[in-house]
Amino acid sequence: MNWTLPIAYLLSLDCHIVVWQTDYAPYFYDNGPSSTNGNMAMFSISEDTEVGTQLYILNGTDPEGDAVWFGLTFEKGTREYMRVDPKSGNITLIQELDREVSVIQGALTTLCPVISGEPEVLRVLDTEAGSSIYRVQAVDKDIGSGGSVNFYLLATTTTRFTIDGHSGVLRIKPGQTLDYETTATHFVIVVAKDGGGQYKGKHQVLTSTATITINVLDAQDTPPAFIGAPYFGYVYEVSLPGSEISTVFAKDGDEGNPNPIHYSITNGSEGVFTINSTSGCISLSTYPVTLRNELYEIHVKVTNELLDYYTMTVVTVRVVDLNNHPPTFYGENGPQSQFEVTMYEHPPEGEILRGLKITVNDSDQGANAKFILRLVGPGRVLRVVPQTVLNEAQVTIIVEDSAAIDYEKGKSLTYKLLAVEIDTPERFSATADIVIHLLDTNDNTPRFTSEYYIARIPENSPGGSDVVTVTANDPDSGLWGEVKYSIYGSRSDLFLIHPSSGIIYTQAWATLDAEVKSKYNFYVKAEDTEGKYSLAEVFVTVLDINDHVPEFDDSLVERTMVIGAPVRVEAIDADAGSPNNIIEYSIMQAEPNNIFDINAETGEINLKSYIKSMEIVQNITKQKDCRWSLVVQARDRGSPSFSTTAVVNIDITETQVNGPMATFLLQSRDNPMKALGMVAGVISILVGVTVLISTATFLRNTKSNRIMPARRVVIRRRPPRDRKPWTFNVPFRGNGNDSSNKFIVGDPEAGSVNINDKGGPRWSRSKPKPTPPRAPCLPPPSCPPPSSNPRPSERPRPCEAVPTVSGGLTSKVSRGSSQSREISISSDTSRIPVSSALVSELKMRLEQKIIESNSSYY
């Protein structure tokens, strides 16, 4: 027996194709009912077909050319007899088929229950719950339990029906109703099932199905309904009476058998709108200018003429203004394009410019009358309120930056007040000029052009001379801008300032002298009429004028020159600064004039470089006293230049320098402090050495614990033949009557003068006997001169040789005299020529120490 399987219910047979991310669905090939491949719309198989047999090949394609996948879906609760390969589409039997069943449009085999009298369509009126609508009948030719038939419906979640299993009566489920307006057609699948029986040794139950189509007939129970609600209409300024505003549309709720409907306005038209009762067209019945409202809500009613069913809706009509009016600014007397106000500068921030009375208006309506206000000009100085306007507003301008409203920066401010529509395509706009005239206030302090002023004035300027002009500016106008000057400071006594011009000048009695005071500083004050002021500092420098002549200490200058050493003259210029006090020296007159040179800067006078001895000097002049008079000029470098002269008398002498000490003393003769410092230094060194030696000796004796016994020192005198005479070599010769010969250097004569008892005291020293070691002390004094009658108890004491400085002192009685007294002091070391004054002082100190030593011994 062959099985003919409809796809609709055994398999469900919903064969489908799975497609990944495509724009168009795939589809099956329809190759007809006898084909073994295609869409499996209908095919037949034998009931004894073995499990695993290939039954059919699904075949389809995708419009985009993508790969397709195949699958089978079975109704819930049914057995799955087949399986499909998702790639190839091969359908294979996987379970043995049950008894022979035919499901082709109710054409049953003789062994299956058959539903008889199956209608194609049932027509049912709107019926209440539980009502019976149809009876299903079935016949099974089997006998016994296999011939008994029961009925049931294939369950669906949305079914509104139920069936009696024995009688086959089809009813509406409790709680459910049939409503044409909700669902007009229902499909019910009825299953007839036998009681079952044995077949091939197995128990099986056979079924048959039938589909019943139920069409619900519409009953007159539904009011009309508006289509396309809500409704809106618009009235324009140019609309005329009779213009169509909007149209409403409605249908009778019983669409299966609709009744005639008509429209009417129940409320909201205020007599200016009408409606066509058949077409639903709403029209304007008057001119737009007579409309009082911008918005109308018209209530429209649609009614079923037969059953008096009705429905209400609202039509919103907006009176639309055409944007044909730009914003306009108004003043107190009508439209105005310029507004002016006068006010003081620097008003408080947040203050309203009350002198401006501005109104802005747009005669359009709604969005066409909405615009913004902007103030165009110097930023963040003024602000306009409000910034957004609908129809009309009073314009207010507020101060934001008080400092920017400054009379000195500008006597007036000009702004543009701009109004621009926001939401209109035309973007109409209007402008107005805002002119603010400012009045000045005293808001500025006088300011000097500089924080300090530097001035210079010559010292010989007469009283009342101008020094410098100071300037201060006050940008305020009128009296507030007038500046008064004054002067302050402890150093301003010599100066005055003009109160209006700022000219600083000297007092009439003032005398400026750079040598007395050359720097002045003080303060000047600039003040306005209300006392606002500022200060500046003035520095005045008194310029030195060459008003002093260089001056020597004396018009006649005496100098003594040793050959090889310069002498110096000096002049002083009392002027305060250079070059007026810079002096240049020159020799104006000398006889002869080839003997001396002078340093132009220092005033040092030197012999010419070729003059190195007195013989050369004496060869130049016949004067034997070597004394010259020079006229030396001292000239400053000022303009004009001043000069002065002095007569310089120079004594030239020559000396032999036989040692560094003598050289130093000669060089320091014009600077006694230098020589005194040198002597003090030598004495300090000697004292230090003595202290060191004494300390070392004391430490040595203390360490050896030696106690020095008191010894008596016996002094013996040497015989006259053993005494060594003192020899004074006097290299200096001089004549007291002639100052030019005070320091004549000559060769000392050799020899010594022995002064014996007949000729005077003889000074001699003998070697002392060795004495025990003792601490160092001053050199022993020389022996005193022998007495003609010595006492018996006196014994001659030993005399030690004392190192001395050799020097010679010669005093000439006359220029041609060859006899002179010479006192020679001999030494074992060297002969150092020194001045006679130094030798006399040393001799005096030596004699004093000898006397002190003798008194200590005796």
C-alpha positions in Angstrom: 0.0 0.0 0.0 1.3 3.4 -0.8 1.3 6.4 1.5 0.4 9.8 0.2 1.7 12.3 2.7 0.5 15.9 2.7 3.2 18.3 3.9 0.6 20.2 5.9 0.0 17.9 8.8 2.0 14.7 9.1 5.4 16.3 9.0 3.9 19.6 9.5 5.7 19.1 6.6 7.2 22.6 6.8 10.4 22.2 4.9 12.5 25.3 5.2 15.9 26.7 4.1 18.3 28.4 6.5 20.1 31.4 5.0 22.9 33.4 6.6 22.8 37.2 6.3 21.1 37.6 3.0 18.8 40.2 1.6 16.5 37.8 -0.3 15.0 34.5 0.9 16.0 31.2 -0.8 13.3 29.1 -2.5 12.6 25.5 -3.5 12.3 24.2 -7.0 8.8 23.0 -7.9 9.3 19.9 -10.0 5.8 18.5 -9.8 4.2 15.7 -7.7 5.8 12.8 -9.5 9.4 14.2 -9.1 11.8 12.7 -6.5 13.4 16.1 -5.9 12.2 19.6 -5.4 9.9 21.1 -2.8 8.4 17.9 -1.5 4.9 19.3 -2.0 3.5 15.8 -2.4 4.9 12.4 -2.7 3.9 8.7 -2.0 5.8 5.9 -0.3 5.0 2.2 0.3 4.1 1.3 3.8 6.7 -1.5 3.9 9.5 0.8 2.9 12.5 -0.2 4.9 14.1 2.1 7.5 17.1 3.9 6.0 15.7 4.2 2.5 16.3 7.5 0.8 12.8 8.9 0.1 13.3 12.3 -1.5 15.8 15.1 -2.3 15.1 18.6 -1.3 16.3 21.0 -3.9 16.5 24.8 -3.7 18.7 27.8 -4.3 19.5 31.3 -3.0 19.2 34.5 -5.2 22.5 35.8 -4.0 24.3 32.5 -4.7 25.0 31.7 -1.0 25.1 28.2 0.3 21.7 26.8 1.4 20.8 24.4 4.3 17.8 22.1 4.6 15.7 20.9 7.5 12.4 19.2 8.5 10.0 20.4 11.2 7.3 18.1 12.6 4.2 19.2 14.5 4.4 19.1 18.2 3.4 15.7 19.6 3.9 13.8 16.3 6.6 11.1 15.6 9.5 12.0 13.4 9.7 9.3 10.6 12.2 11.1 8.4 15.5 13.0 8.6 17.1 15.3 6.1 20.8 15.9 5.4 21.2 19.7 5.9 23.7 20.0 3.0 22.5 17.6 0.4 18.8 17.7 1.1 18.5 13.9 1.1 15.5 12.7 3.2 15.8 9.3 4.8 13.2 7.1 6.5 14.3 6.5 10.1 11.2 4.7 11.6 8.9 2.0 10.3 5.6 3.3 8.9 2.3 2.4 10.7 -0.8 1.1 9.0 -1.8 2.3 5.7 -3.2 5.9 5.9 -4.3 8.1 3.1 -4.5 11.9 3.6 -5.2 13.3 0.3 -8.2 15.6 0.7 -10.2 13.0 2.7 -9.8 10.2 0.2 -9.5 7.4 2.7 -8.7 3.8 2.3 -11.4 1.2 3.4 -9.6 0.5 6.6 -9.4 4.0 8.1 -12.2 6.1 9.7 -13.8 8.4 7.1 -15.3 11.8 8.1 -18.3 12.2 5.9 -20.3 15.2 4.9 -17.2 17.4 5.4 -18.2 21.0 4.5 -15.9 23.4 2.7 -17.1 26.6 4.6 -19.3 27.2 7.6 -21.0 30.6 7.9 -21.8 31.5 11.4 -23.2 34.7 12.9 -21.7 36.4 15.9 -22.5 33.6 18.4 -22.3 33.5 22.2 -20.1 31.1 24.2 -21.3 27.4 24.3 -23.4 27.7 21.2 -23.3 24.6 18.9 -22.3 25.4 15.3 -21.8 22.1 13.5 -21.8 18.2 13.9 -18.9 16.1 12.4 -19.6 12.5 11.3 -17.2 9.7 10.6 -17.5 6.0 9.4 -15.0 3.2 10.1 -15.7 -0.1 8.3 -13.7 -2.1 10.7 -15.5 -4.2 13.2 -15.1 -4.4 16.9 -13.1 -1.8 18.6 -11.4 -0.9 15.4 -14.7 0.3 14.0 -15.6 2.7 16.9 -14.8 6.3 16.3 -14.0 9.2 18.6 -13.4 12.9 17.7 -11.0 15.5 18.9 -9.5 18.7 17.7 -5.8 19.3 17.0 -5.1 21.7 19.9 -3.9 25.3 19.2 -3.4 28.0 21.7 -5.8 30.4 19.9 -8.7 28.0 19.1 -12.1 29.2 20.3 -13.8 25.8 19.7 -14.3 22.5 21.3 -15.9 19.1 20.0 -17.8 16.4 21.7 -15.7 13.2 21.3 -18.7 10.8 20.8 -21.3 12.9 19.0 -18.9 15.2 17.0 -20.8 18.3 17.9 -18.6 21.4 17.4 -19.2 24.2 19.9 -17.8 27.6 20.9 -15.6 27.3 24.0 -17.0 28.6 27.3 -15.8 32.2 27.8 -15.2 32.7 24.1 -17.3 34.5 21.4 -17.1 34.9 17.7 -16.7 38.5 16.6 -16.5 39.5 13.0 -14.6 42.7 13.8 -12.0 40.7 15.7 -11.5 37.5 13.5 -13.6 36.9 10.5 -12.4 33.4 9.6 -11.4 30.4 11.8 -9.8 27.0 10.8 -10.5 23.9 12.8 -8.8 20.5 12.3 -10.9 17.6 13.4 -9.4 14.2 14.0 -11.4 10.9 13.8 -9.7 8.1 15.7 -10.8 4.4 15.8 -10.6 2.1 18.8 -7.5 0.4 17.6 -6.7 -3.3 16.9 -4.0 -5.8 16.0 -2.1 -5.5 12.8 0.9 -7.8 12.1 1.0 -8.7 15.6 1.1 -5.2 16.8 -1.6 -3.0 18.3 -2.2 0.2 16.2 -4.8 3.0 16.1 -5.9 4.6 12.9 -7.0 8.2 12.5 -8.4 10.5 9.9 -8.6 14.3 9.8 -10.6 17.0 8.2 -10.2 20.8 8.1 -13.3 22.9 8.7 -13.3 26.6 7.7 -15.6 28.8 9.7 -16.5 32.2 8.4 -18.1 34.6 10.9 -20.9 36.7 9.6 -21.0 40.3 10.7 -23.9 41.4 12.9 -25.0 45.0 13.3 -23.5 45.6 16.7 -20.5 48.0 16.1 -20.6 51.8 15.8 -18.8 53.6 13.1 -15.0 54.3 13.5 -12.9 57.3 12.3 -9.9 56.4 10.1 -6.7 58.5 10.3 -7.4 60.3 13.6 -6.3 62.6 15.0 -7.2 65.4 12.6 -5.6 68.8 12.1 -6.4 71.8 10.0 -4.9 75.2 9.4 -6.3 78.7 8.7 -4.1 81.2 6.9 -4.2 84.9 6.8 -5.1 84.7 3.1 -7.8 82.0 3.5 -11.3 82.9 2.2 -14.7 81.9 3.4 -15.6 78.4 2.1 -11.9 77.3 2.1 -11.4 73.6 3.1 -9.7 73.3 6.4 -9.7 69.6 7.0 -11.6 66.3 6.1 -12.6 63.5 8.5 -13.3 60.0 7.4 -15.2 57.2 9.2 -16.5 53.6 8.4 -19.4 51.6 9.9 -18.1 49.2 12.5 -20.0 46.3 10.9 -17.9 46.1 7.8 -19.6 42.8 6.6 -22.9 44.7 6.1 -22.2 48.4 6.6 -24.9 51.0 7.2 -24.9 54.6 6.0 -23.2 57.2 8.2 -23.3 61.0 8.5 -21.1 63.7 10.1 -21.9 66.7 12.3 -20.1 69.3 14.5 -21.2 69.2 18.1 -18.9 71.8 19.7 -15.9 74.1 19.3 -16.6 75.7 15.9 -17.9 79.0 17.4 -19.9 79.5 14.3 -16.9 80.0 12.0 -16.5 76.4 10.8 -19.0 74.0 9.0 -18.9 70.3 8.0 -20.3 68.3 5.1 -22.5 65.6 6.7 -21.7 63.1 3.9 -18.1 63.7 3.0 -16.8 65.0 6.4 -15.2 68.1 4.8 -14.7 71.0 7.3 -14.8 74.5 5.8 -14.2 78.1 6.9 -17.3 80.2 7.0 -15.8 83.7 7.6 -12.7 85.8 7.0 -9.5 85.0 9.1 -9.3 88.5 10.5 -12.5 87.8 12.4 -11.0 84.8 14.2 -10.5 85.5 17.8 -8.5 82.5 18.7 -5.2 81.1 17.5 -6.4 77.5 18.2 -9.8 75.8 17.7 -10.8 72.3 18.8 -13.8 71.2 16.8 -15.8 68.1 18.1 -17.1 66.0 15.1 -19.7 63.2 15.5 -20.2 60.3 13.0 -23.5 58.4 13.4 -24.9 55.0 12.0 -28.2 56.1 10.6 -30.1 52.8 11.2 -28.9 51.8 14.6 -28.1 55.2 16.0 -24.6 54.2 16.9 -22.1 57.1 16.9 -18.4 58.0 17.5 -16.7 61.3 18.4 -13.4 62.8 17.4 -11.6 66.2 17.7 -10.3 68.2 14.9 -7.6 70.8 15.9 -7.6 73.9 13.8 -4.7 76.3 14.1 -4.8 79.8 12.8 -1.5 80.1 11.0 0.0 83.5 10.7 2.0 84.3 7.6 5.4 85.7 8.4 4.9 89.1 6.7 6.0 91.4 9.5 9.6 92.0 10.7 10.4 93.0 14.3 10.1 96.7 14.9 11.6 99.0 17.6 9.4 101.7 19.1 10.2 104.7 21.2 7.8 107.0 23.0 6.6 108.5 19.8 6.4 105.4 17.6 8.8 103.4 15.5 12.4 104.6 16.0 15.8 103.5 14.6 18.0 105.5 17.0 18.0 106.0 20.7 20.2 108.3 22.7 21.0 108.7 26.4 23.4 110.9 28.4 25.1 109.6 31.5 28.2 109.9 33.7 31.2 107.7 33.0 31.8 104.6 35.2 28.2 103.8 36.3 27.9 101.0 38.8 27.8 97.5 37.4 24.3 96.2 37.2 22.8 99.6 36.7 20.0 100.0 34.2 20.2 102.7 31.5 17.0 104.3 32.5 17.2 107.1 30.0 16.5 104.5 27.2 12.8 103.7 26.6 12.7 101.0 23.9 9.9 98.6 23.0 10.3 95.9 20.3 7.3 94.2 18.6 6.6 91.6 15.9 3.0 91.8 14.6 3.0 88.2 13.4 1.7 85.4 15.5 3.1 82.3 17.0 6.5 81.1 15.9 6.6 83.9 13.3 6.6 86.4 16.2 9.5 84.8 18.1 12.9 86.5 17.8 16.1 87.2 19.7 17.8 90.4 20.8 21.5 91.0 20.5 23.6 94.1 21.4 26.5 94.5 18.9 29.4 96.6 20.1 32.4 96.5 22.5 32.0 93.1 24.2 31.0 92.5 27.8 30.3 96.2 28.5 26.5 96.3 28.2 23.9 93.5 28.3 20.4 93.5 26.8 17.4 91.9 28.6 15.4 90.0 27.5 17.3 88.0 25.0 14.3 86.1 23.6 11.0 87.8 22.8 7.6 86.5 21.7 5.6 89.2 20.0 6.5 92.2 22.2 8.8 93.2 25.1 10.3 96.2 26.9 14.0 96.4 26.2 16.4 96.9 29.1 20.1 97.6 28.8 22.3 96.8 31.9 25.9 97.8 32.7 28.3 94.9 32.9 31.8 96.5 32.8 31.9 99.9 34.6 35.6 100.5 33.8 35.1 100.2 30.1 32.7 103.2 30.1 35.4 105.8 30.3 35.0 109.4 29.1 38.8 109.6 28.5 38.6 106.6 26.1 35.7 108.1 24.2 33.1 110.7 24.8 30.4 108.5 23.4 29.6 104.8 22.9 27.6 103.5 19.9 25.9 100.0 19.8 23.7 98.2 17.4 20.5 96.7 18.9 19.6 93.7 16.7 16.4 91.7 16.6 16.4 88.5 14.5 13.6 86.0 14.1 14.4 82.5 15.2 12.3 79.8 13.7 11.2 81.3 10.4 12.8 80.6 7.0 12.7 84.4 6.2 14.7 85.3 9.3 13.4 88.8 9.3 15.5 91.3 11.4 15.6 94.9 12.5 18.3 97.1 14.0 18.4 100.3 16.0 21.4 102.5 17.0 22.1 103.0 20.7 24.2 106.2 21.3 25.4 106.8 24.8 26.9 110.3 25.5 29.3 110.3 28.5 29.9 113.0 31.0 33.3 113.3 32.6 34.1 112.8 36.3 37.3 113.2 38.2 38.4 109.6 38.0 42.0 110.0 37.1 45.1 110.9 39.2 47.8 113.2 37.6 50.7 111.0 36.4 54.2 112.1 35.7 55.7 111.2 32.4 58.6 109.5 34.3 59.1 108.1 37.7 62.3 110.2 38.1 64.0 113.0 36.4 67.7 113.6 36.0 69.0 117.1 35.5 72.4 118.8 35.2 73.3 122.4 35.9 76.7 124.2 35.8 77.9 125.4 39.1 78.4 129.0 37.9 74.7 129.3 36.9 73.1 132.4 38.3 70.2 132.3 40.7 66.8 131.7 39.0 68.4 129.4 36.3 66.1 126.7 34.9 67.1 123.2 36.0 64.6 120.8 34.4 60.9 120.7 33.5 58.7 118.0 34.9 55.4 117.1 33.2 52.3 115.3 34.7 49.2 114.6 32.7 45.6 114.3 34.0 43.3 113.1 31.3 40.2 114.5 33.1 38.5 117.4 31.5 38.0 120.9 32.7 39.2 121.9 36.2 39.7 118.3 37.0 42.5 118.1 34.4 44.4 121.0 35.7 47.7 120.1 37.5 49.5 122.0 40.2 53.1 121.3 40.9 55.0 121.6 44.2 58.4 120.5 45.5 59.3 118.5 48.7 62.4 117.2 50.4 65.1 118.3 52.8 67.5 118.9 49.9 65.2 121.1 47.9 66.0 124.4 49.7 67.9 125.8 46.7 65.2 125.0 44.2 61.7 126.2 43.3 59.1 124.8 40.9 56.5 126.8 38.9 53.1 125.5 40.0 51.6 125.5 36.5 54.4 124.8 34.0 56.5 122.4 36.2 59.7 124.2 35.5 62.2 123.7 38.3 64.7 126.5 38.8 67.2 127.7 41.4 66.4 130.2 44.1 67.4 133.8 43.3 70.0 133.8 46.1 71.2 130.2 45.5 74.8 129.6 44.6 75.8 126.2 43.4 79.3 125.0 44.0 80.3 121.6 42.8 83.2 121.6 45.2 80.9 122.1 48.2 77.9 119.8 47.1 77.5 118.3 43.6 74.4 116.0 44.1 70.8 117.0 45.1 67.7 114.9 45.1 64.1 115.8 46.1 60.5 115.0 45.2 58.0 116.9 43.1 54.2 116.5 43.5 51.5 116.8 40.8 48.0 117.5 42.3 44.6 118.1 40.8 41.9 120.4 42.2 40.4 117.6 44.3 43.7 116.6 46.0 44.5 113.5 43.9 48.3 113.5 43.4 51.4 111.5 42.4 55.1 112.0 43.1 58.3 111.8 41.1 61.9 112.0 42.2 64.3 114.5 40.8 68.1 114.0 40.8 70.2 117.2 40.1 73.9 117.0 39.4 75.9 120.3 39.7 78.5 120.3 36.9 81.9 121.3 37.8 83.3 124.4 36.0 87.0 125.1 35.8 86.9 128.0 38.2 90.0 127.2 40.3 93.6 127.8 39.5 96.2 125.1 40.4 98.1 126.2 43.5 101.5 125.2 44.8 102.1 125.2 48.5 104.5 128.1 48.1 105.6 130.2 45.2 109.2 129.3 46.1 109.9 125.6 46.6 113.2 124.4 48.1 114.3 120.8 47.1 117.5 118.9 47.6 118.3 116.3 44.9 120.7 113.5 45.2 122.0 112.3 41.8 119.9 109.4 40.8 116.9 110.3 42.9 114.0 112.5 41.8 112.5 115.4 43.7 108.7 116.1 43.5 106.7 119.3 43.3 102.9 119.2 43.8 100.1 121.6 43.0 96.5 121.3 44.0 93.4 122.2 41.9 90.3 122.8 44.1 87.9 121.9 41.3 85.5 119.1 42.0 86.0 116.7 39.0 88.1 115.8 36.1 89.4 117.2 33.8 89.2 120.4 35.7 91.3 119.1 38.6 93.8 117.1 36.5 97.1 118.9 36.5 99.9 118.7 34.0 103.4 119.9 35.0 106.0 121.4 32.8 109.3 123.3 33.2 108.9 126.7 31.8 112.4 128.1 32.4 115.7 126.6 33.5 119.2 127.8 33.1 120.6 125.8 31.5 117.6 124.1 30.2 119.1 120.7 29.4 119.6 119.6 33.0 116.2 118.5 34.2 113.1 116.6 33.0 109.7 116.6 34.7 106.9 114.0 34.8 103.9 115.8 33.4 101.5 113.8 35.6 103.3 113.3 38.9 105.5 116.4 39.0 108.7 114.4 39.7 111.8 116.3 38.6 114.8 114.2 37.4 118.2 114.9 36.0 118.7 114.0 32.4 119.7 110.4 32.0 123.2 111.2 30.9 124.0 113.1 34.2 125.3 110.4 36.6 127.9 112.3 38.7 128.7 115.7 40.1 131.6 116.0 37.7 129.2 116.1 34.8 127.1 118.6 36.6 130.0 120.8 37.2 131.1 120.6 33.6 127.7 122.0 32.6 127.7 125.0 34.8 130.4 127.2 36.3 128.6 127.3 39.6 130.3 125.2 42.2 127.5 125.1 44.7 125.3 123.0 42.2 122.1 125.0 42.9 119.5 125.7 40.2 116.3 127.6 40.1 113.5 126.3 37.8 110.2 127.8 36.9 107.7 125.0 37.0 104.2 125.4 35.6 101.1 123.5 36.8 98.2 123.6 34.3 94.8 122.0 34.6 93.0 120.3 31.8 89.8 122.3 32.1 88.3 124.6 29.5 89.4 127.3 29.7 92.6 126.0 31.2 94.3 127.7 34.1 97.9 127.5 35.2 100.3 128.7 37.8 104.0 128.7 38.3 106.5 128.3 41.1 110.2 128.8 41.4 111.9 125.5 42.5 115.4 125.8 44.0 117.2 122.5 43.7 120.4 121.6 45.5 122.2 118.8 43.7 124.5 116.6 45.8 126.2 113.3 45.3 126.6 110.4 47.8 128.2 107.0 47.7 125.8 104.4 48.7 127.7 101.4 50.3 124.9 99.3 51.6 121.1 98.7 51.4 120.5 100.5 54.6 122.1 103.7 53.4 120.3 103.5 50.1 117.0 103.1 52.0 117.7 106.0 54.2 118.6 108.2 51.3 115.5 107.2 49.4 113.4 107.9 52.5 114.7 111.2 53.4 111.6 113.0 52.0 109.3 110.5 53.7 110.3 110.3 57.4 107.4 108.1 58.3 108.7 105.4 56.0 112.1 105.5 57.7 110.5 105.4 61.2 108.4 102.4 60.2 111.5 100.6 59.0 113.3 101.3 62.3 110.3 100.1 64.3 110.2 96.9 62.3 113.9 96.2 62.9 113.5 96.8 66.7 110.5 94.5 66.8 112.4 91.7 65.1 115.3 92.1 67.5 113.0 92.0 70.5 111.3 88.9 69.2 114.6 87.1 68.6 115.8 88.0 72.1 112.6 86.6 73.7 112.9 83.4 71.7 116.6 82.9 72.8 115.8 83.7 76.4 112.9 81.2 76.5 115.0 78.5 74.9 117.8 79.0 77.4 115.4 79.0 80.4 113.8 75.8 79.2 117.2 74.1 78.8 118.3 75.1 82.3 115.1 74.0 83.8 115.3 70.6 82.1 118.9 69.9 83.4 118.0 71.0 87.0 121.2 72.9 87.1 121.5 75.6 89.7 123.6 78.4 88.6 125.9 79.6 91.5 126.4 83.2 92.0 129.7 84.2 90.6 131.7 87.3 91.0 132.8 88.8 87.8 136.3 90.2 87.7 137.0 92.7 85.1 140.6 93.3 84.1 141.9 96.1 82.0 144.2 95.4 79.2 147.4 97.1 78.8 147.3 100.0 76.3 149.0 98.0 73.7 146.2 95.4 73.6 143.5 97.9 73.2 141.8 98.3 69.8 140.9 101.9 68.9 137.6 103.1 67.7 137.8 104.4 64.2 135.1 106.7 62.7 135.2 107.0 59.0 133.3 110.1 58.0 132.3 110.0 54.3 130.2 113.2 54.5 131.7 116.5 54.2 129.8 119.7 54.4 130.1 123.4 55.0 127.6 124.8 57.4 127.6 128.2 55.8 126.7 126.8 52.3 123.5 124.8 52.0 124.5 123.5 48.7 127.5 121.7 50.3 125.5 120.0 53.1 125.6 116.6 51.6 128.8 116.4 49.6 129.9 112.8 49.2 133.6 112.1 49.2 136.1 109.2 49.8 136.8 108.7 53.5 140.4 109.0 54.5 142.0 106.0 55.9 143.5 106.1 59.3 142.5 106.5 62.9 143.0 109.1 65.7 144.3 107.7 69.0 143.2 109.9 71.8 145.6 109.4 74.7 145.9 110.9 78.1 147.5 114.0 76.7 145.3 114.6 73.8 142.0 113.6 75.5 140.1 110.5 76.5 141.0 107.4 74.6 138.1 105.0 73.8 139.2 101.5 73.6 137.8 98.0 74.2 139.6 94.9 75.3 138.4 91.3 75.0 136.7 90.1 78.2 137.6 87.0 79.9 135.4 84.0 79.3 132.4 84.0 81.6 130.1 81.1 82.6 127.1 80.6 80.3 124.2 82.9 81.0 121.1 84.2 79.3 121.7 86.6 76.4 121.7 90.3 77.2 122.4 93.5 75.6 125.9 93.9 74.2 128.3 94.9 77.1 129.2 98.6 77.2 132.6 99.8 76.2 135.2 100.6 78.9 134.7 104.0 80.5 137.4 106.6 80.0 140.3 105.9 82.4 140.5 108.1 85.4 143.8 109.8 86.2 143.4 108.7 89.9 141.7 105.4 90.0 140.6 104.0 93.3 142.7 101.1 94.7 139.6 98.8 95.0 138.7 99.3 91.3 139.9 96.8 88.9 139.7 97.2 85.2 136.9 95.1 83.7 137.1 93.4 80.3 135.8 95.3 77.4 134.1 93.6 74.4 134.2 94.8 70.8 130.7 96.2 69.9 129.6 96.0 66.2 128.9 99.5 65.0 127.6 101.2 61.9 130.4 103.1 60.2 129.8 106.6 59.1 131.7 109.8 58.6 130.7 113.4 59.3 132.8 116.2 57.8 132.1 119.9 58.4 133.9 122.2 56.0 135.0 125.5 57.5 135.6 126.9 54.1 135.4 125.8 50.5 139.1 125.6 50.0 140.1 124.4 53.5 141.8 121.0 53.4 141.9 120.4 57.2 138.9 118.8 58.8 138.0 116.9 61.8 137.4 113.2 61.2 136.1 110.8 63.6 136.4 107.2 62.3 134.5 104.3 63.7 136.1 101.1 62.5 134.3 97.9 62.1 135.3 94.4 61.1 132.4 94.1 58.6 131.9 97.0 56.2 131.7 100.7 55.9 128.2 102.2 55.3 127.9 105.9 54.7 125.1 107.5 56.5 123.9 111.0 57.2 125.6 113.1 59.9 122.3 113.4 61.9 121.9 109.6 62.0 125.5 109.1 63.1 125.2 111.6 65.8 122.1 110.0 67.2 123.6 106.5 67.1 126.7 107.8 68.9 124.7 109.5 71.6 122.7 106.3 72.2 125.9 104.2 72.3 127.5 106.5 74.9 124.4 106.3 77.1 124.3 102.5 77.0 128.1 102.4 77.9 127.4 104.6 80.9 124.5 102.4 82.0 126.6 99.3 81.7 129.4 100.7 83.7 127.1 101.8 86.5 125.7 98.2 86.7 129.1 96.7 87.0 130.3 99.1 89.6 
